[in-house]
Amino acid sequence: ISGVRDIHADHAASHIGKAQGIVTCLRATPYHCTRRKVFLPMDICMLHGVSQEDFIRGKQEKNVRDVIYDIASQAHIHLEHVR
């Protein structure tokens, strides 16, 4: 789009886009849960013993927060690659 032809810029933009996608998914989670939909990685949910129903019911237990933290950490890792 911007006409930049640099492999490093492309690589950085890729990581920024991934981080933004993860954050957008997390921010939209409460909205989707009101519609009984969960778009979070189930492997991370299962790792913490959290079900889709836990999100839909709006539970705030530590294991639910840990799922969110782990997913947000993935966004942070992508941003660290950009630096």
C-alpha atoms as one frame of an Amber mdcrd trajectory, in Angstrom:
protein
   0.000   0.000   0.000   2.704   2.506   0.958   5.127   1.340  -1.712   7.839
   0.386   0.781   9.902  -2.492  -0.527  11.997  -3.505   2.422  12.043  -7.007
   3.844  12.541  -5.677   7.386   9.590  -3.301   7.094   7.470  -6.137   5.722
   8.513  -8.402   8.576   7.731  -5.706  11.166   4.361  -4.980   9.574   3.530
  -8.688   9.687   4.172  -8.856  13.427   2.263  -5.623  14.064  -0.700  -7.005
  12.130  -0.663 -10.235  14.112  -0.521  -8.348  17.406  -3.368  -6.097  16.330
  -5.465  -9.099  15.304  -4.938 -10.778  18.664  -5.833  -7.615  20.580  -8.909
  -7.035  18.419 -10.075 -10.576  19.141  -9.581 -10.080  22.883 -11.362  -6.729
  22.899 -14.313  -8.225  21.018 -14.644 -11.204  23.355 -17.274  -9.639  25.676
 -19.376  -8.628  22.667 -19.188 -12.087  21.095 -19.916 -13.801  24.408 -23.235
 -11.943  24.664 -24.065 -13.708  21.398 -22.848 -17.058  22.762 -19.764 -17.164
  20.536 -16.152 -17.586  21.636 -13.288 -17.066  19.201 -10.376 -17.808  21.515
  -7.878 -20.650  21.026  -9.341 -23.659  22.769  -5.924 -25.206  23.403  -5.062
 -22.289  25.707  -8.503 -22.449  27.317  -8.112 -26.181  27.945  -4.632 -25.633
  29.376  -6.242 -23.514  32.107  -9.364 -25.660  32.494 -11.665 -23.013  31.014
 -14.650 -23.809  28.809 -16.425 -21.651  26.260 -19.353 -21.585  28.663 -17.141
 -19.946  31.312 -16.623 -17.010  28.959 -20.263 -16.895  27.904 -21.356 -16.767
  31.555 -18.881 -13.946  32.190 -16.925 -15.740  34.871 -14.027 -13.751  36.315
 -12.055 -16.515  38.042  -8.272 -16.546  37.939  -8.116 -19.312  35.340 -10.278
 -17.248  32.949  -8.023 -14.231  33.502  -4.993 -16.458  32.911  -6.353 -17.427
  29.482  -6.705 -13.756  28.558  -3.228 -13.023  29.903  -1.642 -15.857  27.901
  -3.310 -14.719  24.694  -2.376 -11.078  25.322   1.193 -12.224  25.953   1.288
 -13.603  22.420   0.447 -10.130  21.106   3.230  -8.703  23.254   5.711 -11.225
  21.853   4.828 -10.123  18.319   5.442  -6.491  19.290   8.794  -7.427  20.828
   9.846  -8.891  17.465   9.278  -5.486  15.892  11.748  -3.725  18.202
